[in-house]
Amino acid sequence: MQSHVVTHTAAAGSSLRDAARLGRALRGDLVLPTDAGFEQARRVWNGFVDKRPAAITYCADTDDVIAALSFARESNVPLSVRSGGHNVAGNCVCEGGLVIDLSRMKKRSVDDKRHIAWADAGLTLGEFDSATQVFGLATTMGVNGDTGIAGLTLGGGFGKLGRRYGLASDNLLSAEVVTADGRVLRASADENPDLFWGLRGGGGNFGIVTRFEYQLYEIGTEVLAGSVNFPEAQARDALRFYNEFARTAPDELSLDAALVTSAGERMFSVSIFHSGVPREAETVIAPLLGYAKGRAVSEQLMRKPYLKVQSAADALFPRGRRYSWKAQFMHELTDDAIDALLDIYRKAPNENALLVLQQVGGAIRRVLVSETAYACRDAEFDCFPICMWDDPGRDEENIGWIREAWAAIRPFSTGAVYVNNLGDEGQDRVKAAYGPNYQRLLELKNKYDPTNVFFLNQNIRPTLVLPKR
C-alpha cells in the first residue's frame, strides 16, 4: 500500500478556467479575485490566516454544493469547505483553489414535541441556539456564538452542556452528506451507518455535510452562571481545590477555568455553569463558594439567559485578530502540573494570553470509544494556551510562547488531542486526535474518498491498493 493524495497542476492551482460556467450553474454567488468583495470574502475568523483562493462559491443549497464540487474535480483544483470559518488552522480556505462556502445555507426547524432540530450547515451556534431556545430546548453547542455548527459537530463538539448530555456529535441523529463522487447520502444509525459513525468525530474527511439533525433537551431559557476569581497568590491552592472539586462535580455542573490577566494582575478564574434544577444548584456549588470566601478577589453568580451565557465569550475573541493555540488532554492536575502551568503563564507575552482548562468528562466519558469516531473519552480537562494579538511583528513571540507552554505541559498530558483544537501540527498529532479509531477511519476514507478530495482538514490520508501484476 502507499499514500495516495490528489495532486493539482500549478496552472490549475493558480486559477480556475471557465469560472463563468460555474457561476451560471449556481443559485448562489461566485466571488473571484477581481471582484470588489473578494478581500473580505477570503478572510476568516483568525486574522493570522492569509490565503488567496482562486474562487469562492457561496452556495445557496445542496445542488450548489454538488455543482461546485464537480467543477473543482473537473478543473483539478484543490477545494476547501467553509461554514463558520472559526478554526485556528484556517483549513477552510485553500491557496489557489475553490472554497465551497456554506455560510448562507441557514434553514432550521424545531420539533418541540419530539425534541428534534434540523439545521443547515451554514448556521452559527448563536443562530442554532436562538431557534431551539424559543421552546426552552438546547443541545451541546460550543462556547462561542459565532462558531459554525458544522465543523464543531464533525470534530466532536464541546460545550457547557457536554457533561450532562454528551458532545454535539453524540446528539447527532442524522446528516445529509455530499460525497466525493457527488452523491447525496443520508447518514444515520439505519442508513449508511458506517458513514454516520465516521462523521461523529472524524471531521470533514468523508464528504460535505449540508444538513444536520440533532436531539434536543429541555433546559429552560435560564441557567445559573458566573465566575470566581482568585489572585495569583492564591492560584496554586485554588488550582488544587479546582482539580478535586471539578473531577467530582455532578454532570449538571460545568467548571471551565483559566489563568488570566486583568488590569496587570494575574489571576485564576473559574467559570460556573449549572443547567440542572435551580433548587439543587445552591447545594452543588456551595463547596466552591465556601472555599472562595476570604480567598477570591471577586465572585459573581446569578440566573442568566442561556443565550447570553453562550455568547458571553464572543467579545473576548473577535473576528479578525491573530490567534494561536495548541491543546492537549489531561486526566488531572497534579501538583507538578499545577507548578508547570503557573510557571509558564508567568512568561506569557501579553495580557491577552490565556491558559485554559476546559472541563470535559461526565456524559462524554460514558460513551464507548468504539461507538463513534470521537475517541478521547477518558480525559477530565482540555488544556491549551491561547494567544491573541494584532501586530504581525509580534507573531514570533506569541507563537513561540504557545509552543513553549505546550511543551511545558506535555509531560502531564494523556498524549491525545481534540481534533477541533489542532492547528497544522503534522500527521502524528492527527493520529493522536483519532486515537484507537484511526484504522477504522482510514478504512472509511478509502471507501468514501479514496483520492483524498477532502484533504484540507485534519486529514486521514487514504491508501491505494496497487493491482497485482
C-alpha positions in Angstrom: 0.0 0.0 0.0 1.1 3.6 -0.5 -0.2 7.0 0.5 -2.4 8.5 -2.2 -3.3 12.2 -2.3 -5.0 14.2 -5.1 -2.4 16.3 -6.9 -3.1 19.5 -8.8 -1.2 21.2 -11.5 0.4 24.6 -10.8 -1.6 26.2 -13.6 -4.9 24.9 -12.3 -3.9 25.7 -8.7 -3.4 29.4 -9.6 -6.7 30.0 -11.5 -10.0 28.4 -12.3 -10.6 28.1 -16.0 -14.1 28.8 -17.3 -15.3 30.1 -13.9 -18.2 31.7 -15.7 -19.6 28.3 -16.3 -19.6 27.6 -12.6 -21.2 30.9 -11.9 -24.1 30.2 -14.3 -24.7 26.8 -12.6 -25.1 28.3 -9.1 -28.2 29.7 -7.4 -25.7 31.3 -5.0 -22.8 33.6 -5.8 -19.3 33.1 -7.2 -16.6 35.5 -6.0 -13.4 35.9 -7.9 -10.1 37.8 -7.1 -11.2 40.5 -9.5 -14.4 41.2 -7.6 -14.7 44.0 -5.1 -15.8 41.8 -2.3 -13.0 39.2 -2.7 -10.7 40.6 0.1 -13.5 40.4 2.7 -14.7 37.0 1.3 -11.4 35.3 1.7 -10.9 36.4 5.3 -11.8 34.1 8.2 -12.1 34.5 12.0 -8.4 34.0 12.6 -6.7 37.1 11.1 -3.4 35.1 11.1 -4.8 33.1 8.2 -3.9 34.8 4.9 -4.7 32.6 1.9 -5.8 33.6 -1.6 -8.2 31.1 -3.2 -8.9 31.3 -6.9 -12.6 31.5 -6.3 -15.2 31.3 -3.6 -18.7 29.8 -4.1 -21.4 31.0 -1.7 -23.8 28.0 -2.0 -27.5 28.5 -1.7 -28.4 24.8 -1.4 -27.2 21.3 -1.8 -27.4 21.5 -5.6 -24.9 24.3 -5.5 -22.6 22.2 -3.3 -22.7 19.4 -5.9 -22.1 21.8 -8.8 -19.1 23.4 -7.0 -17.6 20.0 -6.0 -18.0 18.7 -9.5 -16.4 21.8 -11.0 -13.4 21.6 -8.7 -12.8 17.9 -9.6 -13.2 18.5 -13.3 -10.8 21.5 -13.1 -8.3 19.6 -11.0 -8.0 22.3 -8.3 -7.9 21.9 -4.6 -11.0 22.6 -2.7 -11.9 23.5 0.9 -15.2 23.7 2.7 -16.1 26.6 4.9 -19.1 27.0 7.2 -18.3 29.2 10.2 -14.6 29.6 9.4 -13.9 29.7 13.2 -10.9 27.3 13.1 -7.4 28.2 14.3 -5.7 26.4 11.4 -7.7 28.1 8.6 -8.1 24.9 6.6 -11.5 26.2 5.4 -9.6 28.4 2.9 -7.3 27.0 0.2 -4.5 28.7 -1.6 -5.2 28.9 -5.3 -8.2 26.6 -5.3 -12.0 26.7 -4.8 -13.7 27.5 -1.4 -17.1 25.9 -1.1 -18.8 28.2 1.4 -21.9 27.0 3.1 -22.4 30.1 5.4 -25.6 31.2 3.5 -27.4 27.9 4.0 -29.4 28.9 7.1 -32.6 26.8 7.1 -33.6 25.5 10.5 -36.6 23.9 12.1 -37.5 22.6 15.5 -40.0 19.9 16.5 -40.7 20.9 20.1 -42.8 17.8 20.7 -40.2 15.3 19.7 -37.2 17.4 20.8 -35.5 17.4 17.4 -33.9 20.1 15.4 -32.9 20.2 11.7 -30.2 22.7 10.8 -28.4 23.6 7.6 -24.6 23.6 7.8 -24.2 27.4 7.5 -25.7 28.1 10.9 -23.6 29.5 13.7 -24.1 28.4 17.3 -25.9 31.6 18.1 -28.4 31.1 15.3 -29.0 27.5 16.2 -29.4 28.2 19.9 -31.8 31.1 19.1 -34.1 28.7 17.2 -34.1 26.0 19.9 -34.4 28.4 22.9 -37.8 29.6 21.6 -39.0 26.3 23.1 -36.6 26.2 26.1 -34.7 23.5 24.3 -30.9 23.0 23.7 -28.2 20.6 22.9 -24.4 20.7 23.3 -23.2 23.5 21.1 -19.8 25.0 21.7 -18.8 28.1 23.7 -18.7 31.0 21.1 -21.9 32.2 19.4 -20.1 32.9 16.1 -18.7 29.4 15.7 -20.2 27.3 12.9 -22.2 24.2 13.9 -20.7 22.1 11.1 -17.1 21.9 12.0 -17.9 21.9 15.7 -20.1 18.8 15.3 -18.0 16.9 12.9 -15.0 17.1 15.2 -16.9 16.2 18.3 -18.2 19.4 19.8 -17.5 20.5 23.3 -19.9 22.8 25.1 -21.2 23.7 28.6 -24.0 21.1 28.3 -21.5 18.4 27.3 -21.0 16.9 30.7 -24.8 16.4 31.0 -25.8 15.4 27.5 -22.5 14.5 25.7 -20.8 16.0 22.7 -22.6 17.7 19.9 -21.7 14.7 17.8 -23.2 12.4 20.4 -26.5 14.1 19.8 -26.4 14.0 16.0 -29.3 11.8 14.8 -28.6 12.1 11.0 -26.8 14.1 8.4 -27.2 14.9 4.7 -23.8 14.3 3.1 -22.4 15.1 -0.4 -19.7 12.6 -1.0 -16.5 13.0 -3.1 -18.2 11.5 -6.2 -21.2 13.9 -6.0 -23.7 11.5 -4.4 -26.1 12.8 -1.7 -26.4 10.3 1.1 -28.3 10.3 4.4 -26.2 9.0 7.2 -27.9 7.8 10.4 -28.0 4.7 12.6 -30.1 3.0 10.0 -28.8 4.4 6.7 -25.1 4.3 5.8 -24.3 3.6 9.5 -20.5 3.3 8.8 -20.5 6.8 7.4 -22.6 8.0 10.3 -20.1 6.6 12.7 -17.2 8.4 10.9 -19.0 11.8 10.8 -19.3 11.8 14.6 -15.7 12.9 15.3 -13.9 12.2 12.0 -14.1 15.8 10.8 -14.7 16.7 7.2 -12.8 13.8 5.8 -15.7 11.9 4.2 -17.8 14.5 2.5 -19.6 17.8 2.8 -22.4 17.7 5.3 -25.1 20.1 4.3 -27.8 19.4 6.9 -27.8 18.1 10.5 -30.5 16.5 12.7 -30.0 16.8 16.5 -31.5 15.5 19.7 -32.6 18.3 21.9 -33.3 18.6 25.7 -35.4 20.7 28.0 -33.2 23.1 29.9 -35.5 26.2 30.0 -34.2 29.6 29.0 -32.2 30.4 32.1 -29.2 28.8 33.8 -27.1 29.6 36.9 -23.8 31.1 35.7 -21.0 33.2 36.9 -17.3 33.2 37.9 -14.9 33.2 40.8 -11.6 34.9 40.5 -8.5 34.2 42.7 -5.4 36.3 42.9 -2.1 34.9 41.8 -1.0 34.4 45.4 -3.9 32.0 45.9 -3.7 30.4 42.4 -1.7 27.3 43.3 -4.0 26.3 46.2 -7.1 27.3 44.2 -6.0 25.1 41.3 -5.6 22.2 43.7 -9.1 22.7 45.0 -10.5 23.1 41.5 -8.9 19.8 40.4 -10.6 17.9 43.2 -13.9 19.7 43.1 -14.3 19.7 39.3 -13.5 16.0 38.9 -16.2 15.0 41.4 -18.8 17.5 40.2 -22.3 16.3 39.0 -23.0 16.3 35.3 -25.2 19.4 35.6 -22.2 21.5 36.7 -19.6 22.6 34.2 -16.5 24.3 35.5 -14.1 25.7 32.9 -11.2 27.7 34.2 -8.2 29.7 33.0 -5.1 31.6 34.1 -5.9 35.2 33.0 -4.5 38.7 33.4 -6.7 41.6 34.3 -5.5 45.2 34.8 -2.0 43.9 35.0 -2.8 41.3 37.7 -2.5 37.6 37.1 -5.5 35.6 38.3 -7.0 32.1 38.3 -10.6 32.3 37.1 -13.3 29.6 37.4 -16.4 29.8 35.2 -19.5 28.3 36.7 -22.4 26.9 34.7 -25.3 24.9 36.2 -28.1 23.7 33.9 -30.0 21.5 36.4 -32.8 22.1 38.8 -32.4 25.6 40.3 -33.1 24.5 43.9 -30.3 21.9 43.7 -27.7 24.3 42.3 -27.0 26.1 45.6 -26.1 22.9 47.3 -23.9 21.7 44.5 -22.0 24.9 44.2 -21.7 25.6 47.9 -18.3 24.0 48.4 -16.7 26.2 45.7 -18.3 29.3 47.1 -17.3 28.3 50.6 -13.7 27.8 49.5 -13.7 31.2 47.7 -14.8 33.1 50.8 -11.9 35.1 52.0 -9.7 33.9 49.1 -11.3 35.2 45.9 -11.0 38.8 44.8 -14.3 38.7 43.1 -17.3 36.4 42.5 -20.5 36.6 40.5 -23.3 34.1 40.3 -26.8 34.6 39.1 -29.6 33.3 36.9 -28.9 34.3 33.3 -30.4 33.7 29.9 -28.8 30.6 28.3 -28.3 32.6 25.1 -26.3 35.3 26.9 -24.1 32.7 28.5 -23.5 31.0 25.1 -22.4 34.3 23.6 -20.6 35.7 26.6 -17.1 35.0 25.3 -17.7 36.4 21.8 -16.4 39.9 22.6 -13.2 38.3 24.0 -12.4 36.5 20.7 -13.4 39.0 18.0 -13.2 38.1 14.3 -10.0 39.3 12.6 -7.5 39.2 15.5 -4.5 36.9 15.2 -4.9 33.7 17.2 -2.7 30.8 18.1 -3.1 27.9 20.5 -2.0 24.3 21.0 -4.0 21.8 23.0 -3.7 18.6 24.9 -5.9 16.5 27.2 -5.2 15.9 30.9 -6.6 13.4 33.4 -5.9 15.5 36.5 -3.9 18.5 37.7 -1.1 17.1 39.8 1.0 19.4 42.0 3.8 19.2 39.4 1.4 20.0 36.6 0.0 23.0 38.5 3.5 24.3 39.1 4.2 24.0 35.4 1.0 25.8 34.5 1.8 28.7 36.8 5.4 28.9 35.8 4.8 29.1 32.1 1.9 31.5 32.4 4.3 34.0 34.2 6.1 34.1 30.9 3.0 35.0 28.8 3.9 37.6 26.2 0.9 40.0 26.9 -2.2 40.5 29.0 -4.4 38.9 26.3 -2.7 35.5 26.7 -4.8 32.8 28.5 -4.1 29.3 29.7 -7.4 27.5 29.5 -8.7 24.4 31.2 -11.9 23.3 29.5 -13.7 20.7 31.7 -15.0 17.5 29.9 -15.8 14.2 31.4 -19.4 13.4 32.7 -21.6 12.0 30.0 -18.8 12.4 27.4 -16.9 9.7 29.2 -19.8 7.3 29.4 -20.0 6.7 25.6 -17.9 3.8 24.5 -14.8 4.8 22.5 -15.9 2.4 19.7 -19.4 3.9 19.5 -18.4 7.0 17.5 -15.3 8.2 15.7 -14.5 10.6 18.6 -12.0 8.7 20.7 -10.8 10.9 23.5 -13.4 10.0 26.1 -11.4 9.5 29.3 -10.0 13.0 29.8 -11.0 15.4 32.5 -9.6 18.6 31.1 -8.6 20.0 27.7 -5.7 22.3 28.4 -4.4 24.9 26.0 -2.6 28.2 26.0 -4.1 30.9 23.8 -2.5 34.0 22.4 -4.4 36.8 20.6 -2.7 39.8 19.1 -2.9 42.3 16.3 0.6 43.3 15.2 2.2 40.9 12.7 5.5 41.9 14.0 4.7 40.1 17.3 3.9 36.8 15.6 7.1 35.1 16.6 6.9 35.9 20.3 3.3 34.9 20.6 3.6 31.6 18.7 6.9 30.9 20.5 5.2 31.2 23.9 2.4 28.8 22.7 5.0 26.2 21.7 6.9 26.7 25.0 3.8 26.4 27.1 2.6 23.3 25.2 6.0 21.6 25.8 5.9 22.5 29.5 2.5 20.9 29.9 3.2 17.9 27.7 4.7 15.6 30.4 1.4 15.8 32.3 -0.9 15.2 29.3 -2.7 12.0 28.1 -0.9 12.3 24.7 -4.3 12.8 23.0 -5.7 16.0 21.5 -9.1 17.3 20.5 -9.2 17.4 16.7 -11.1 20.8 16.6 -8.2 22.3 18.6 -5.5 21.1 16.2 -3.5 23.5 14.1 -1.1 22.5 11.3 0.8 20.1 13.6 1.7 17.1 11.5 0.4 13.6 10.9 1.4 12.2 14.3 -0.8 14.7 16.0 -3.7 13.9 13.7 -3.3 10.2 14.6 -3.2 11.2 18.3 -6.6 13.0 17.8 -8.3 10.0 16.3 -6.6 7.6 18.7 -7.7 3.9 18.6 -10.3 4.7 15.9 -7.8 5.8 13.3 -7.6 2.5 11.5 -11.4 2.3 11.1 -11.4 5.9 10.0 -8.8 5.0 7.4 -11.0 2.2 6.0 -13.9 4.7 5.7 -11.7 7.2 4.0 -10.6 4.5 1.5 -14.3 3.8 0.8 -15.8 7.3 0.6 -12.9 9.4 -0.5 -10.1 7.2 -1.9 -8.4 10.0 -3.9 -8.5 12.5 -0.9 -10.6 15.2 -2.5 -11.3 16.4 1.1 -7.8 16.8 2.3 -7.9 20.3 3.8 -8.8 19.2 7.3 -7.1 17.1 10.0 -6.5 14.7 7.2 -6.8 10.9 7.3 -4.7 10.1 4.3 -6.2 7.3 2.2 -4.2 4.4 0.9 -4.3 2.9 -2.6 -4.1 -0.8 -3.0 -2.0 -1.4 -6.1 -3.2 -4.1 -8.5 -1.3 -7.3 -8.6 0.9 -7.7 -11.6 
